[in-house]
Amino acid sequence: MIKISISERLKEKYKEYFNKYKNETDTYIKIKEELTKVAKNCEEMKNFVRYFCKDNKLKSGYDNKKIEDILLGKIEDFNRIIKEMEPRIPNKNKKVKYNGKEIKVSEVIFKVFNYTEFSKIHKFGYTFADEMKVDVCPYCNRQYTFTVKVKGKTVRPQFDHYYPKGLYPYLAVSLYNLVPCCSICNQSKGEFNTKDKHIFYPYEDDGGKKFKFQTKPQDDDFDYFMGLGDKFNIELIPNEGVENKKEIQAIIDNLEDAFKLKSLYNKHKEYVIHIIRNSIVNNESRIEELWSNYPEIFDSKQEIIEAIFMNYIYPKDWGKRPLAKLTHDICKEFGIISK
Ligand SMILES: [Zn+2]
């Protein structure tokens, strides 16, 4: 729902992790070592290893570009990689012989793209989360996801695999496949296949601008418009002006499937009632009055509105506080803000 980004510095740090020896000029040496082990120990996975080789030949050596695309590619790279990779590994649950033992294909792939090791060694999860400074879950915008370290113990967001690692194990440590998010979203999404059922991809989609929350009366009872009662539901609908309304509606439906987003937002009705009541009491003339009475406190009328509603209003700040997007949409619906 809310767009996030990764700094160049973090990308460099991330690359270092896969270049095992500091003085080594070769890149991605760690991945190459693991690929070589797989080729040596598992006859049935040679076709998988060949994918990473120049001219598809084991003896030609590895193609850095192929490895880089997996580790640092974005969603269009993932889509291409999935298309190219899937015929090579049709069944990830199939057991194959690895060094004499029977193990699942997905586990062989995890030896190369080892998320468990990746997240443990160098406390990468903490470093990644701390540098990204994603303070609110980008999927739901309902939970804080601060990162802190106290006496060696850390609290941080979880990392969701945007394309699930159970279905696409070769994307298990792909930087742009890792989305810092709240534990509720991570658990709820699980193995939901975002490849087939699109949701907003937080590294590219400013999803929150494409749909809006809106109240809808139950039984044509509009009393809640006066701040009375709770006979309304909270709907998620495509925003005015979006070109592909059908596509956005499908994403909204998928957000319900993956995160139960609409159902969860309907648990915030009490919060919405407070916004509605606040919008009745603090109408335009009240805001004007505060603006002229307290010029030393507020720099703009926007700041007054944000103080009254205890949240950030405009899209650029939606990632700063939970429910900021909901607050914006309801304030707009009830005429407190115009855009
Ligand atoms: Zn969340």
Boltz pocket constraint, residues with backbone or C-beta under 6 A from the ligand:
constraints:
  - pocket:
      binder: B
      contacts: [[A, 137], [A, 138], [A, 139], [A, 140], [A, 141], [A, 142], [A, 143], [A, 181], [A, 182], [A, 183], [A, 184], [A, 185], [A, 186]]
      max_distance: 6.0
